[in-house]
Amino acid sequence: PLAVVGVVPVKASAENGAIRPGDLLVASSTAGHAMRAGSRTPAGAVLGKALTGLADGTGTVTLLVMVR
């Protein structure tokens, strides 16, 4: 399935630090996963905004998909 807009569950990795609600998420080096964006994320790389958190490892977070 492909989400273009809305609220969706996303596989996530805490490889770039813990994910907290409100963090912007980008593609991770772990295939099929998102991770917390860094401070200098290029335009067009952001998948959306995390609505739930992930402390460590991998898991699922709720993402608000948005164009940015």
N, C-alpha and C positions, 0 to 999 in steps of 0.2 A: 504493500500500500504506500501511496505517496500523499503527504499532507502539504498543501500550499498555504493554508491559513487555518487558524483555530487552535484548540488545545488538544495535544496528543501525548501519549506516553512515548518516551524515547529511551533507548539503551544509552547509558552514560558511564564514563570512567572518571575517577577522581585523580587521574595522572597529573593534572595541572593544579592540584589543590582541591580541597573540599568544595562541593557545589552548594551554594546557599540560594534560597529563593531570591529572585531579582538578578542573579548573575546571568550574563550573556553567555551562550554556548556556541561552540564552533566544532568542526570535525576533529576527531581524535585520531591518533596514530593506531589505535585499536580499531580494526575494521568494523564498520557499522555502529560505532559509538560516538557520542558527543562528549566534549569536555569543557571546563570553564575557560572562557576567553582570557587572554592576557591583556595588559594595559594598552598595547598598541596593535589591536586587531585591525587588519585592513578592511575597508568598506567592501561589502558583498560577501564576507566570510562568515557572518553571524547567522546562525540557524534560527535563533529565537531567544526567549527569556525563560529561565527556569522558574517554575511555580512551586516546586518542592526541592528538597535538598538530598545530597548524598555525601556522607562523611568520608568514606574511603572505599577502595576497591572499585567494583563495577556493580551496576544495578539499573533500576529504571527510575527516571524522573519525569514529572509532567512538564511539558514545554509549551509555551505560547509561541506558535510559529509566526514569524513576522519578517518582512523585508526591511533590511537596513543596510 
